[in-house]
Amino acid sequence: MSTRIKFQISNFKSTCHLPFVTLAPARSAGVCHLIFVLVLLATGAMPLYAQGPSPGSVGPPDLLSQVRFDQRLNAQVPLELEFRDETGVRVQLGDYVQRKPVVLMFAYYECPNLCGLVLNGLAESLQRLKFNVGDEFQVVTVSIDPRDTPKIAANKKEKYVTQNSKLITGWHFLTGEQTSIDRLAQATGFKYAYDAQQDQYAHPTGLVILTPEGKISRYFYGIDFSSQDLQFALMDASQDRIGSPIDQVLLRCYHYDPATGKYNLVIMNVVRLIGLATALALGAFLAISFTWGRVKT
């Protein structure tokens, strides 16, 4: 990417002025985020891959054909895999899968573009989520680069926990050896590739939701994640062990679509719930009326 393009993108990120348009701050931030991604795509800086190839390179098209998520719903991930957390302590994946669902994300901590966008999207979703990270579920980010160290992981974590102190104990940034990384990636269907020419990784973007037993429950794709979808996925993964009764009722109105990685409103379920509520209300009214009539008699 040329120096001029880098400057223009950097300037766009810092100012994000949209001519002839006046937006509310929250909407402006979302629009600016989207336009920034489109700018990266238009300049060839981010074709699903950290940074674009140099002219004449034949590696990236071959690499990109290998990049994808192969869904393996209900598959068991190997909980005995060893990594190091951001403090350098040796841990096993199973240490985080203990009677709680897990949000699993792959990244590498010195990724120049794409991983940062996904981490930002996840952080924003976690901030809006009403469930408490660490109490009701765990978040685990695993580096796919075996050269990443616990110190690099700690620096990356600090960037996000300083923005939201609730994430300190529940969001873990792991590093590990190539064997552990590859086994976990294979178990979850995360297909990525290393481009030696660019010294970068081509990889898909998204999240994997694990059950408290370490089985794959849901996939989410992209760089932005709906907090409502994430909430429903955690409730599904926990087998309704988290969430209020109202949340459980609301969940019945939505259905997870594996093809899109989203929860969609199911009208028939809404109609059934409304019918059930109406029947219960009518039954209660008749019971009260009958009881009141007997008391008066």
C-alpha positions as protocol buffer text, in pm:
chain_id: "A"
residue {
  index: 1
  type: MET
  ca { x: 0 y: 0 z: 0 }
}
residue {
  index: 2
  type: SER
  ca { x: 145 y: 337 z: -94 }
}
residue {
  index: 3
  type: THR
  ca { x: 231 y: 603 z: 164 }
}
residue {
  index: 4
  type: ARG
  ca { x: -38 y: 827 z: 18 }
}
residue {
  index: 5
  type: ILE
  ca { x: -310 y: 562 z: 60 }
}
residue {
  index: 6
  type: LYS
  ca { x: -195 y: 487 z: 414 }
}
residue {
  index: 7
  type: PHE
  ca { x: -217 y: 856 z: 498 }
}
residue {
  index: 8
  type: GLN
  ca { x: -562 y: 892 z: 344 }
}
residue {
  index: 9
  type: ILE
  ca { x: -698 y: 591 z: 534 }
}
residue {
  index: 10
  type: SER
  ca { x: -538 y: 704 z: 858 }
}
residue {
  index: 11
  type: ASN
  ca { x: -680 y: 1052 z: 810 }
}
residue {
  index: 12
  type: PHE
  ca { x: -1024 y: 907 z: 731 }
}
residue {
  index: 13
  type: LYS
  ca { x: -1020 y: 698 z: 1050 }
}
residue {
  index: 14
  type: SER
  ca { x: -924 y: 991 z: 1267 }
}
residue {
  index: 15
  type: THR
  ca { x: -1163 y: 1248 z: 1119 }
}
residue {
  index: 16
  type: CYS
  ca { x: -1435 y: 1053 z: 934 }
}
residue {
  index: 17
  type: HIS
  ca { x: -1602 y: 1359 z: 784 }
}
residue {
  index: 18
  type: LEU
  ca { x: -1897 y: 1271 z: 561 }
}
residue {
  index: 19
  type: PRO
  ca { x: -1979 y: 1565 z: 331 }
}
residue {
  index: 20
  type: PHE
  ca { x: -2340 y: 1681 z: 304 }
}
residue {
  index: 21
  type: VAL
  ca { x: -2446 y: 1432 z: 575 }
}
residue {
  index: 22
  type: THR
  ca { x: -2528 y: 1500 z: 940 }
}
residue {
  index: 23
  type: LEU
  ca { x: -2555 y: 1194 z: 1159 }
}
residue {
  index: 24
  type: ALA
  ca { x: -2611 y: 1125 z: 1528 }
}
residue {
  index: 25
  type: PRO
  ca { x: -2285 y: 1026 z: 1700 }
}
residue {
  index: 26
  type: ALA
  ca { x: -2373 y: 657 z: 1744 }
}
residue {
  index: 27
  type: ARG
  ca { x: -2496 y: 617 z: 1387 }
}
residue {
  index: 28
  type: SER
  ca { x: -2204 y: 818 z: 1253 }
}
residue {
  index: 29
  type: ALA
  ca { x: -1959 y: 582 z: 1423 }
}
residue {
  index: 30
  type: GLY
  ca { x: -2125 y: 280 z: 1264 }
}
residue {
  index: 31
  type: VAL
  ca { x: -2137 y: 441 z: 919 }
}
residue {
  index: 32
  type: CYS
  ca { x: -1776 y: 552 z: 946 }
}
residue {
  index: 33
  type: HIS
  ca { x: -1671 y: 202 z: 1048 }
}
residue {
  index: 34
  type: LEU
  ca { x: -1847 y: 55 z: 745 }
}
residue {
  index: 35
  type: ILE
  ca { x: -1703 y: 312 z: 504 }
}
residue {
  index: 36
  type: PHE
  ca { x: -1355 y: 253 z: 643 }
}
residue {
  index: 37
  type: VAL
  ca { x: -1386 y: -117 z: 563 }
}
residue {
  index: 38
  type: LEU
  ca { x: -1511 y: -34 z: 212 }
}
residue {
  index: 39
  type: VAL
  ca { x: -1215 y: 200 z: 162 }
}
residue {
  index: 40
  type: LEU
  ca { x: -978 y: -80 z: 260 }
}
residue {
  index: 41
  type: LEU
  ca { x: -1146 y: -316 z: 16 }
}
residue {
  index: 42
  type: ALA
  ca { x: -1143 y: -61 z: -266 }
}
residue {
  index: 43
  type: THR
  ca { x: -773 y: 10 z: -222 }
}
residue {
  index: 44
  type: GLY
  ca { x: -684 y: -359 z: -212 }
}
residue {
  index: 45
  type: ALA
  ca { x: -567 y: -329 z: 147 }
}
residue {
  index: 46
  type: MET
  ca { x: -796 y: -592 z: 292 }
}
residue {
  index: 47
  type: PRO
  ca { x: -927 y: -868 z: 66 }
}
residue {
  index: 48
  type: LEU
  ca { x: -1017 y: -1091 z: 367 }
}
residue {
  index: 49
  type: TYR
  ca { x: -652 y: -1096 z: 453 }
}
residue {
  index: 50
  type: ALA
  ca { x: -434 y: -871 z: 654 }
}
residue {
  index: 51
  type: GLN
  ca { x: -288 y: -670 z: 365 }
}
residue {
  index: 52
  type: GLY
  ca { x: -290 y: -691 z: -13 }
}
residue {
  index: 53
  type: PRO
  ca { x: -22 y: -872 z: -213 }
}
residue {
  index: 54
  type: SER
  ca { x: 244 y: -695 z: -411 }
}
residue {
  index: 55
  type: PRO
  ca { x: 192 y: -675 z: -791 }
}
residue {
  index: 56
  type: GLY
  ca { x: 284 y: -994 z: -972 }
}
residue {
  index: 57
  type: SER
  ca { x: 255 y: -1215 z: -664 }
}
residue {
  index: 58
  type: VAL
  ca { x: 82 y: -1547 z: -735 }
}
residue {
  index: 59
  type: GLY
  ca { x: 59 y: -1666 z: -375 }
}
residue {
  index: 60
  type: PRO
  ca { x: -247 y: -1488 z: -230 }
}
residue {
  index: 61
  type: PRO
  ca { x: -513 y: -1613 z: -479 }
}
residue {
  index: 62
  type: ASP
  ca { x: -406 y: -1970 z: -400 }
}
residue {
  index: 63
  type: LEU
  ca { x: -402 y: -1894 z: -30 }
}
residue {
  index: 64
  type: LEU
  ca { x: -743 y: -1728 z: -31 }
}
residue {
  index: 65
  type: SER
  ca { x: -898 y: -2039 z: -186 }
}
residue {
  index: 66
  type: GLN
  ca { x: -797 y: -2223 z: 132 }
}
residue {
  index: 67
  type: VAL
  ca { x: -951 y: -1966 z: 368 }
}
residue {
  index: 68
  type: ARG
  ca { x: -1294 y: -2050 z: 505 }
}
residue {
  index: 69
  type: PHE
  ca { x: -1498 y: -2172 z: 801 }
}
residue {
  index: 70
  type: ASP
  ca { x: -1615 y: -2533 z: 769 }
}
residue {
  index: 71
  type: GLN
  ca { x: -1901 y: -2568 z: 1014 }
}
residue {
  index: 72
  type: ARG
  ca { x: -1866 y: -2858 z: 1253 }
}
residue {
  index: 73
  type: LEU
  ca { x: -2168 y: -2813 z: 1474 }
}
residue {
  index: 74
  type: ASN
  ca { x: -2180 y: -3044 z: 1778 }
}
residue {
  index: 75
  type: ALA
  ca { x: -1817 y: -3149 z: 1726 }
}
residue {
  index: 76
  type: GLN
  ca { x: -1603 y: -3182 z: 2037 }
}
residue {
  index: 77
  type: VAL
  ca { x: -1297 y: -2959 z: 2061 }
}
residue {
  index: 78
  type: PRO
  ca { x: -985 y: -3109 z: 2230 }
}
residue {
  index: 79
  type: LEU
  ca { x: -994 y: -2960 z: 2579 }
}
residue {
  index: 80
  type: GLU
  ca { x: -650 y: -3097 z: 2667 }
}
residue {
  index: 81
  type: LEU
  ca { x: -472 y: -2860 z: 2429 }
}
residue {
  index: 82
  type: GLU
  ca { x: -207 y: -2652 z: 2604 }
}
residue {
  index: 83
  type: PHE
  ca { x: -147 y: -2279 z: 2557 }
}
residue {
  index: 84
  type: ARG
  ca { x: -7 y: -1990 z: 2757 }
}
residue {
  index: 85
  type: ASP
  ca { x: -227 y: -1707 z: 2878 }
}
residue {
  index: 86
  type: GLU
  ca { x: -135 y: -1340 z: 2869 }
}
residue {
  index: 87
  type: THR
  ca { x: 55 y: -1373 z: 3198 }
}
residue {
  index: 88
  type: GLY
  ca { x: 271 y: -1658 z: 3068 }
}
residue {
  index: 89
  type: VAL
  ca { x: 98 y: -1928 z: 3274 }
}
residue {
  index: 90
  type: ARG
  ca { x: 55 y: -2263 z: 3099 }
}
residue {
  index: 91
  type: VAL
  ca { x: -315 y: -2344 z: 3066 }
}
residue {
  index: 92
  type: GLN
  ca { x: -539 y: -2596 z: 2896 }
}
residue {
  index: 93
  type: LEU
  ca { x: -838 y: -2505 z: 2682 }
}
residue {
  index: 94
  type: GLY
  ca { x: -1053 y: -2703 z: 2924 }
}
residue {
  index: 95
  type: ASP
  ca { x: -967 y: -2457 z: 3203 }
}
residue {
  index: 96
  type: TYR
  ca { x: -1209 y: -2211 z: 3043 }
}
residue {
  index: 97
  type: VAL
  ca { x: -1480 y: -2461 z: 2959 }
}
residue {
  index: 98
  type: GLN
  ca { x: -1608 y: -2539 z: 3306 }
}
residue {
  index: 99
  type: ARG
  ca { x: -1986 y: -2529 z: 3334 }
}
residue {
  index: 100
  type: LYS
  ca { x: -1989 y: -2211 z: 3122 }
}
residue {
  index: 101
  type: PRO
  ca { x: -2024 y: -2145 z: 2749 }
}
residue {
  index: 102
  type: VAL
  ca { x: -1723 y: -1996 z: 2569 }
}
residue {
  index: 103
  type: VAL
  ca { x: -1689 y: -1742 z: 2288 }
}
residue {
  index: 104
  type: LEU
  ca { x: -1385 y: -1855 z: 2089 }
}
residue {
  index: 105
  type: MET
  ca { x: -1206 y: -1632 z: 1840 }
}
residue {
  index: 106
  type: PHE
  ca { x: -895 y: -1683 z: 1627 }
}
residue {
  index: 107
  type: ALA
  ca { x: -662 y: -1393 z: 1551 }
}
residue {
  index: 108
  type: TYR
  ca { x: -297 y: -1300 z: 1556 }
}
residue {
  index: 109
  type: TYR
  ca { x: -188 y: -1012 z: 1771 }
}
residue {
  index: 110
  type: GLU
  ca { x: 31 y: -827 z: 1522 }
}
residue {
  index: 111
  type: CYS
  ca { x: -222 y: -843 z: 1240 }
}
residue {
  index: 112
  type: PRO
  ca { x: -213 y: -500 z: 1068 }
}
residue {
  index: 113
  type: ASN
  ca { x: -583 y: -465 z: 984 }
}
residue {
  index: 114
  type: LEU
  ca { x: -843 y: -738 z: 989 }
}
residue {
  index: 115
  type: CYS
  ca { x: -796 y: -887 z: 1338 }
}
residue {
  index: 116
  type: GLY
  ca { x: -824 y: -545 z: 1497 }
}
residue {
  index: 117
  type: LEU
  ca { x: -1161 y: -489 z: 1329 }
}
residue {
  index: 118
  type: VAL
  ca { x: -1291 y: -824 z: 1453 }
}
residue {
  index: 119
  type: LEU
  ca { x: -1162 y: -761 z: 1806 }
}
residue {
  index: 120
  type: ASN
  ca { x: -1325 y: -417 z: 1803 }
}
residue {
  index: 121
  type: GLY
  ca { x: -1653 y: -566 z: 1685 }
}
residue {
  index: 122
  type: LEU
  ca { x: -1645 y: -830 z: 1958 }
}
residue {
  index: 123
  type: ALA
  ca { x: -1555 y: -575 z: 2226 }
}
residue {
  index: 124
  type: GLU
  ca { x: -1847 y: -352 z: 2125 }
}
residue {
  index: 125
  type: SER
  ca { x: -2087 y: -646 z: 2133 }
}
residue {
  index: 126
  type: LEU
  ca { x: -1961 y: -757 z: 2476 }
}
residue {
  index: 127
  type: GLN
  ca { x: -2007 y: -407 z: 2609 }
}
residue {
  index: 128
  type: ARG
  ca { x: -2375 y: -407 z: 2505 }
}
residue {
  index: 129
  type: LEU
  ca { x: -2436 y: -762 z: 2628 }
}
residue {
  index: 130
  type: LYS
  ca { x: -2627 y: -786 z: 2955 }
}
residue {
  index: 131
  type: PHE
  ca { x: -2453 y: -1110 z: 3058 }
}
residue {
  index: 132
  type: ASN
  ca { x: -2136 y: -1067 z: 3262 }
}
residue {
  index: 133
  type: VAL
  ca { x: -1812 y: -1187 z: 3103 }
}
residue {
  index: 134
  type: GLY
  ca { x: -1637 y: -1424 z: 3342 }
}
residue {
  index: 135
  type: ASP
  ca { x: -1946 y: -1490 z: 3553 }
}
residue {
  index: 136
  type: GLU
  ca { x: -2184 y: -1640 z: 3298 }
}
residue {
  index: 137
  type: PHE
  ca { x: -1947 y: -1713 z: 3010 }
}
residue {
  index: 138
  type: GLN
  ca { x: -1582 y: -1686 z: 2903 }
}
residue {
  index: 139
  type: VAL
  ca { x: -1418 y: -1527 z: 2600 }
}
residue {
  index: 140
  type: VAL
  ca { x: -1102 y: -1690 z: 2460 }
}
residue {
  index: 141
  type: THR
  ca { x: -892 y: -1543 z: 2180 }
}
residue {
  index: 142
  type: VAL
  ca { x: -627 y: -1779 z: 2040 }
}
residue {
  index: 143
  type: SER
  ca { x: -337 y: -1653 z: 1829 }
}
residue {
  index: 144
  type: ILE
  ca { x: -274 y: -1849 z: 1510 }
}
residue {
  index: 145
  type: ASP
  ca { x: 85 y: -1717 z: 1499 }
}
residue {
  index: 146
  type: PRO
  ca { x: 319 y: -1935 z: 1710 }
}
residue {
  index: 147
  type: ARG
  ca { x: 564 y: -1642 z: 1720 }
}
residue {
  index: 148
  type: ASP
  ca { x: 325 y: -1438 z: 1932 }
}
residue {
  index: 149
  type: THR
  ca { x: 436 y: -1425 z: 2296 }
}
residue {
  index: 150
  type: PRO
  ca { x: 246 y: -1378 z: 2624 }
}
residue {
  index: 151
  type: LYS
  ca { x: 385 y: -1024 z: 2641 }
}
residue {
  index: 152
  type: ILE
  ca { x: 237 y: -940 z: 2300 }
}
residue {
  index: 153
  type: ALA
  ca { x: -90 y: -1102 z: 2411 }
}
residue {
  index: 154
  type: ALA
  ca { x: -90 y: -897 z: 2732 }
}
residue {
  index: 155
  type: ASN
  ca { x: -44 y: -575 z: 2536 }
}
residue {
  index: 156
  type: LYS
  ca { x: -332 y: -666 z: 2309 }
}
residue {
  index: 157
  type: LYS
  ca { x: -558 y: -750 z: 2603 }
}
residue {
  index: 158
  type: GLU
  ca { x: -473 y: -427 z: 2782 }
}
residue {
  index: 159
  type: LYS
  ca { x: -602 y: -229 z: 2487 }
}
residue {
  index: 160
  type: TYR
  ca { x: -949 y: -375 z: 2531 }
}
residue {
  index: 161
  type: VAL
  ca { x: -984 y: -420 z: 2906 }
}
residue {
  index: 162
  type: THR
  ca { x: -889 y: -57 z: 2969 }
}
residue {
  index: 163
  type: GLN
  ca { x: -1197 y: 40 z: 2769 }
}
residue {
  index: 164
  type: ASN
  ca { x: -1418 y: -195 z: 2969 }
}
residue {
  index: 165
  type: SER
  ca { x: -1297 y: -314 z: 3311 }
}
residue {
  index: 166
  type: LYS
  ca { x: -1564 y: -588 z: 3316 }
}
residue {
  index: 167
  type: LEU
  ca { x: -1357 y: -779 z: 3058 }
}
residue {
  index: 168
  type: ILE
  ca { x: -1043 y: -813 z: 3274 }
}
residue {
  index: 169
  type: THR
  ca { x: -1118 y: -1152 z: 3429 }
}
residue {
  index: 170
  type: GLY
  ca { x: -1334 y: -1302 z: 3155 }
}
residue {
  index: 171
  type: TRP
  ca { x: -1146 y: -1233 z: 2831 }
}
residue {
  index: 172
  type: HIS
  ca { x: -833 y: -1443 z: 2781 }
}
residue {
  index: 173
  type: PHE
  ca { x: -565 y: -1396 z: 2514 }
}
residue {
  index: 174
  type: LEU
  ca { x: -374 y: -1717 z: 2449 }
}
residue {
  index: 175
  type: THR
  ca { x: -60 y: -1808 z: 2259 }
}
residue {
  index: 176
  type: GLY
  ca { x: 71 y: -2154 z: 2181 }
}
residue {
  index: 177
  type: GLU
  ca { x: 276 y: -2387 z: 1972 }
}
residue {
  index: 178
  type: GLN
  ca { x: 187 y: -2469 z: 1614 }
}
residue {
  index: 179
  type: THR
  ca { x: 64 y: -2820 z: 1704 }
}
residue {
  index: 180
  type: SER
  ca { x: -196 y: -2693 z: 1950 }
}
residue {
  index: 181
  type: ILE
  ca { x: -304 y: -2413 z: 1717 }
}
residue {
  index: 182
  type: ASP
  ca { x: -351 y: -2649 z: 1423 }
}
residue {
  index: 183
  type: ARG
  ca { x: -544 y: -2906 z: 1626 }
}
residue {
  index: 184
  type: LEU
  ca { x: -787 y: -2645 z: 1755 }
}
residue {
  index: 185
  type: ALA
  ca { x: -825 y: -2488 z: 1411 }
}
residue {
  index: 186
  type: GLN
  ca { x: -893 y: -2828 z: 1256 }
}
residue {
  index: 187
  type: ALA
  ca { x: -1148 y: -2918 z: 1525 }
}
residue {
  index: 188
  type: THR
  ca { x: -1343 y: -2596 z: 1468 }
}
residue {
  index: 189
  type: GLY
  ca { x: -1315 y: -2592 z: 1087 }
}
residue {
  index: 190
  type: PHE
  ca { x: -1105 y: -2275 z: 1087 }
}
residue {
  index: 191
  type: LYS
  ca { x: -910 y: -2283 z: 760 }
}
residue {
  index: 192
  type: TYR
  ca { x: -624 y: -2035 z: 737 }
}
residue {
  index: 193
  type: ALA
  ca { x: -292 y: -2006 z: 552 }
}
residue {
  index: 194
  type: TYR
  ca { x: 41 y: -1831 z: 599 }
}
residue {
  index: 195
  type: ASP
  ca { x: 180 y: -1616 z: 320 }
}
residue {
  index: 196
  type: ALA
  ca { x: 559 y: -1621 z: 354 }
}
residue {
  index: 197
  type: GLN
  ca { x: 601 y: -1347 z: 91 }
}
residue {
  index: 198
  type: GLN
  ca { x: 392 y: -1100 z: 291 }
}
residue {
  index: 199
  type: ASP
  ca { x: 470 y: -1252 z: 634 }
}
residue {
  index: 200
  type: GLN
  ca { x: 99 y: -1243 z: 710 }
}
residue {
  index: 201
  type: TYR
  ca { x: -190 y: -1483 z: 759 }
}
residue {
  index: 202
  type: ALA
  ca { x: -495 y: -1518 z: 538 }
}
residue {
  index: 203
  type: HIS
  ca { x: -785 y: -1624 z: 757 }
}
residue {
  index: 204
  type: PRO
  ca { x: -1164 y: -1611 z: 787 }
}
residue {
  index: 205
  type: THR
  ca { x: -1331 y: -1382 z: 1039 }
}
residue {
  index: 206
  type: GLY
  ca { x: -1589 y: -1482 z: 1295 }
}
residue {
  index: 207
  type: LEU
  ca { x: -1666 y: -1641 z: 1630 }
}
residue {
  index: 208
  type: VAL
  ca { x: -1724 y: -1997 z: 1749 }
}
residue {
  index: 209
  type: ILE
  ca { x: -1957 y: -2059 z: 2045 }
}
residue {
  index: 210
  type: LEU
  ca { x: -1875 y: -2360 z: 2264 }
}
residue {
  index: 211
  type: THR
  ca { x: -2101 y: -2536 z: 2512 }
}
residue {
  index: 212
  type: PRO
  ca { x: -1989 y: -2590 z: 2874 }
}
residue {
  index: 213
  type: GLU
  ca { x: -1885 y: -2940 z: 2760 }
}
residue {
  index: 214
  type: GLY
  ca { x: -1662 y: -2802 z: 2485 }
}
residue {
  index: 215
  type: LYS
  ca { x: -1885 y: -2883 z: 2187 }
}
residue {
  index: 216
  type: ILE
  ca { x: -1937 y: -2644 z: 1898 }
}
residue {
  index: 217
  type: SER
  ca { x: -2280 y: -2483 z: 1924 }
}
residue {
  index: 218
  type: ARG
  ca { x: -2286 y: -2180 z: 1692 }
}
residue {
  index: 219
  type: TYR
  ca { x: -2082 y: -1986 z: 1436 }
}
residue {
  index: 220
  type: PHE
  ca { x: -2091 y: -1612 z: 1366 }
}
residue {
  index: 221
  type: TYR
  ca { x: -1925 y: -1454 z: 1063 }
}
residue {
  index: 222
  type: GLY
  ca { x: -1786 y: -1111 z: 982 }
}
residue {
  index: 223
  type: ILE
  ca { x: -1644 y: -828 z: 1190 }
}
residue {
  index: 224
  type: ASP
  ca { x: -1959 y: -697 z: 1362 }
}
residue {
  index: 225
  type: PHE
  ca { x: -2167 y: -913 z: 1595 }
}
residue {
  index: 226
  type: SER
  ca { x: -2519 y: -846 z: 1715 }
}
residue {
  index: 227
  type: SER
  ca { x: -2531 y: -847 z: 2094 }
}
residue {
  index: 228
  type: GLN
  ca { x: -2880 y: -999 z: 2076 }
}
residue {
  index: 229
  type: ASP
  ca { x: -2758 y: -1284 z: 1854 }
}
residue {
  index: 230
  type: LEU
  ca { x: -2462 y: -1339 z: 2086 }
}
residue {
  index: 231
  type: GLN
  ca { x: -2695 y: -1345 z: 2386 }
}
residue {
  index: 232
  type: PHE
  ca { x: -2921 y: -1603 z: 2221 }
}
residue {
  index: 233
  type: ALA
  ca { x: -2621 y: -1815 z: 2121 }
}
residue {
  index: 234
  type: LEU
  ca { x: -2489 y: -1820 z: 2479 }
}
residue {
  index: 235
  type: MET
  ca { x: -2833 y: -1917 z: 2608 }
}
residue {
  index: 236
  type: ASP
  ca { x: -2854 y: -2198 z: 2353 }
}
residue {
  index: 237
  type: ALA
  ca { x: -2503 y: -2318 z: 2434 }
}
residue {
  index: 238
  type: SER
  ca { x: -2574 y: -2318 z: 2808 }
}
residue {
  index: 239
  type: GLN
  ca { x: -2896 y: -2514 z: 2751 }
}
residue {
  index: 240
  type: ASP
  ca { x: -3101 y: -2235 z: 2908 }
}
residue {
  index: 241
  type: ARG
  ca { x: -2891 y: -2225 z: 3225 }
}
residue {
  index: 242
  type: ILE
  ca { x: -2837 y: -1850 z: 3183 }
}
residue {
  index: 243
  type: GLY
  ca { x: -3087 y: -1578 z: 3100 }
}
residue {
  index: 244
  type: SER
  ca { x: -3411 y: -1462 z: 3261 }
}
residue {
  index: 245
  type: PRO
  ca { x: -3751 y: -1628 z: 3201 }
}
residue {
  index: 246
  type: ILE
  ca { x: -3836 y: -1341 z: 2965 }
}
residue {
  index: 247
  type: ASP
  ca { x: -3513 y: -1407 z: 2772 }
}
residue {
  index: 248
  type: GLN
  ca { x: -3611 y: -1773 z: 2741 }
}
residue {
  index: 249
  type: VAL
  ca { x: -3953 y: -1683 z: 2601 }
}
residue {
  index: 250
  type: LEU
  ca { x: -3799 y: -1435 z: 2356 }
}
residue {
  index: 251
  type: LEU
  ca { x: -3549 y: -1697 z: 2241 }
}
residue {
  index: 252
  type: ARG
  ca { x: -3836 y: -1922 z: 2131 }
}
residue {
  index: 253
  type: CYS
  ca { x: -3935 y: -1657 z: 1877 }
}
residue {
  index: 254
  type: TYR
  ca { x: -3601 y: -1681 z: 1699 }
}
residue {
  index: 255
  type: HIS
  ca { x: -3431 y: -1955 z: 1500 }
}
residue {
  index: 256
  type: TYR
  ca { x: -3059 y: -1990 z: 1432 }
}
residue {
  index: 257
  type: ASP
  ca { x: -2969 y: -2013 z: 1062 }
}
residue {
  index: 258
  type: PRO
  ca { x: -2632 y: -2191 z: 1019 }
}
residue {
  index: 259
  type: ALA
  ca { x: -2595 y: -2063 z: 662 }
}
residue {
  index: 260
  type: THR
  ca { x: -2594 y: -1698 z: 769 }
}
residue {
  index: 261
  type: GLY
  ca { x: -2477 y: -1737 z: 1127 }
}
residue {
  index: 262
  type: LYS
  ca { x: -2769 y: -1525 z: 1251 }
}
residue {
  index: 263
  type: TYR
  ca { x: -3091 y: -1559 z: 1449 }
}
residue {
  index: 264
  type: ASN
  ca { x: -3405 y: -1487 z: 1249 }
}
residue {
  index: 265
  type: LEU
  ca { x: -3751 y: -1408 z: 1380 }
}
residue {
  index: 266
  type: VAL
  ca { x: -3991 y: -1699 z: 1329 }
}
residue {
  index: 267
  type: ILE
  ca { x: -4342 y: -1558 z: 1283 }
}
residue {
  index: 268
  type: MET
  ca { x: -4521 y: -1887 z: 1358 }
}
residue {
  index: 269
  type: ASN
  ca { x: -4345 y: -1913 z: 1693 }
}
residue {
  index: 270
  type: VAL
  ca { x: -4459 y: -1560 z: 1775 }
}
residue {
  index: 271
  type: VAL
  ca { x: -4817 y: -1650 z: 1678 }
}
residue {
  index: 272
  type: ARG
  ca { x: -4805 y: -1962 z: 1894 }
}
residue {
  index: 273
  type: LEU
  ca { x: -4676 y: -1767 z: 2194 }
}
residue {
  index: 274
  type: ILE
  ca { x: -4943 y: -1500 z: 2150 }
}
residue {
  index: 275
  type: GLY
  ca { x: -5208 y: -1772 z: 2124 }
}
residue {
  index: 276
  type: LEU
  ca { x: -5078 y: -1943 z: 2437 }
}
residue {
  index: 277
  type: ALA
  ca { x: -5071 y: -1614 z: 2628 }
}
residue {
  index: 278
  type: THR
  ca { x: -5427 y: -1537 z: 2515 }
}
residue {
  index: 279
  type: ALA
  ca { x: -5550 y: -1880 z: 2622 }
}
residue {
  index: 280
  type: LEU
  ca { x: -5385 y: -1846 z: 2963 }
}
residue {
  index: 281
  type: ALA
  ca { x: -5528 y: -1499 z: 3013 }
}
residue {
  index: 282
  type: LEU
  ca { x: -5876 y: -1618 z: 2914 }
}
residue {
  index: 283
  type: GLY
  ca { x: -5849 y: -1919 z: 3143 }
}
residue {
  index: 284
  type: ALA
  ca { x: -5741 y: -1700 z: 3432 }
}
residue {
  index: 285
  type: PHE
  ca { x: -6030 y: -1460 z: 3368 }
}
residue {
  index: 286
  type: LEU
  ca { x: -6286 y: -1742 z: 3362 }
}
residue {
  index: 287
  type: ALA
  ca { x: -6143 y: -1897 z: 3679 }
}
residue {
  index: 288
  type: ILE
  ca { x: -6156 y: -1565 z: 3863 }
}
residue {
  index: 289
  type: SER
  ca { x: -6508 y: -1494 z: 3738 }
}
residue {
  index: 290
  type: PHE
  ca { x: -6629 y: -1838 z: 3846 }
}
residue {
  index: 291
  type: THR
  ca { x: -6468 y: -1805 z: 4189 }
}
residue {
  index: 292
  type: TRP
  ca { x: -6607 y: -1456 z: 4239 }
}
residue {
  index: 293
  type: GLY
  ca { x: -6955 y: -1574 z: 4138 }
}
residue {
  index: 294
  type: ARG
  ca { x: -6949 y: -1857 z: 4394 }
}
residue {
  index: 295
  type: VAL
  ca { x: -6836 y: -1618 z: 4667 }
}
residue {
  index: 296
  type: LYS
  ca { x: -7124 y: -1379 z: 4595 }
}
residue {
  index: 297
  type: THR
  ca { x: -7373 y: -1669 z: 4591 }
}
